[in-house]
Amino acid sequence: MHIGQHIKEVHIHRIFRKENMDIALLERISKALNYDFFRDLSNEFQEKV
């Protein structure tokens, strides 16, 4: 495994261990993956209300 790939995997694992995530980080991840995680959060919120 290339060292760069290993570093990325370690960073991803650190993100998933966190209980909370910064909105700016979530926005960056959403853009990188071309997926609207904010929509998921909004839908989950609406179900709880």
C-alpha positions as a Markdown table, in Angstrom:
| # | Residue | x | y | z |
|---|---|---|---|---|
| 1 | Met | 0.0 | 0.0 | 0.0 |
| 2 | His | 1.3 | 3.5 | -0.9 |
| 3 | Ile | 2.0 | 5.7 | 2.1 |
| 4 | Gly | -0.4 | 8.4 | 0.9 |
| 5 | Gln | -3.2 | 5.9 | 0.7 |
| 6 | His | -2.4 | 4.7 | 4.2 |
| 7 | Ile | -2.5 | 8.3 | 5.6 |
| 8 | Lys | -5.9 | 8.9 | 3.9 |
| 9 | Glu | -7.3 | 5.7 | 5.5 |
| 10 | Val | -6.1 | 6.7 | 8.9 |
| 11 | His | -7.6 | 10.2 | 8.6 |
| 12 | Ile | -10.9 | 8.7 | 7.4 |
| 13 | His | -11.0 | 6.3 | 10.4 |
| 14 | Arg | -10.4 | 9.3 | 12.7 |
| 15 | Ile | -13.3 | 11.2 | 11.2 |
| 16 | Phe | -15.7 | 8.2 | 11.8 |
| 17 | Arg | -14.6 | 7.8 | 15.4 |
| 18 | Lys | -15.7 | 11.4 | 16.2 |
| 19 | Glu | -19.1 | 11.9 | 17.8 |
| 20 | Asn | -19.5 | 15.3 | 16.2 |
| 21 | Met | -18.4 | 16.7 | 12.9 |
| 22 | Asp | -17.7 | 20.3 | 11.9 |
| 23 | Ile | -20.1 | 21.6 | 9.3 |
| 24 | Ala | -17.3 | 22.8 | 7.1 |
| 25 | Leu | -15.7 | 19.4 | 7.1 |
| 26 | Leu | -19.1 | 17.8 | 6.3 |
| 27 | Glu | -19.4 | 20.2 | 3.4 |
| 28 | Arg | -16.0 | 19.3 | 2.1 |
| 29 | Ile | -16.7 | 15.6 | 2.3 |
| 30 | Ser | -20.1 | 16.1 | 0.6 |
| 31 | Lys | -18.5 | 17.9 | -2.3 |
| 32 | Ala | -15.7 | 15.4 | -2.6 |
| 33 | Leu | -18.1 | 12.5 | -2.7 |
| 34 | Asn | -20.8 | 14.4 | -4.7 |
| 35 | Tyr | -23.4 | 13.4 | -2.1 |
| 36 | Asp | -25.7 | 15.7 | 0.0 |
| 37 | Phe | -25.2 | 14.6 | 3.6 |
| 38 | Phe | -27.1 | 17.7 | 4.7 |
| 39 | Arg | -30.2 | 16.3 | 3.1 |
| 40 | Asp | -29.9 | 13.1 | 5.0 |
| 41 | Leu | -29.5 | 15.0 | 8.2 |
| 42 | Ser | -32.5 | 17.2 | 7.4 |
| 43 | Asn | -34.6 | 14.2 | 6.7 |
| 44 | Glu | -33.6 | 12.5 | 9.9 |
| 45 | Phe | -34.4 | 15.7 | 11.8 |
| 46 | Gln | -37.8 | 15.9 | 10.2 |
| 47 | Glu | -38.6 | 12.3 | 11.2 |
| 48 | Lys | -37.8 | 13.1 | 14.8 |
| 49 | Val | -39.9 | 16.2 | 15.0 |
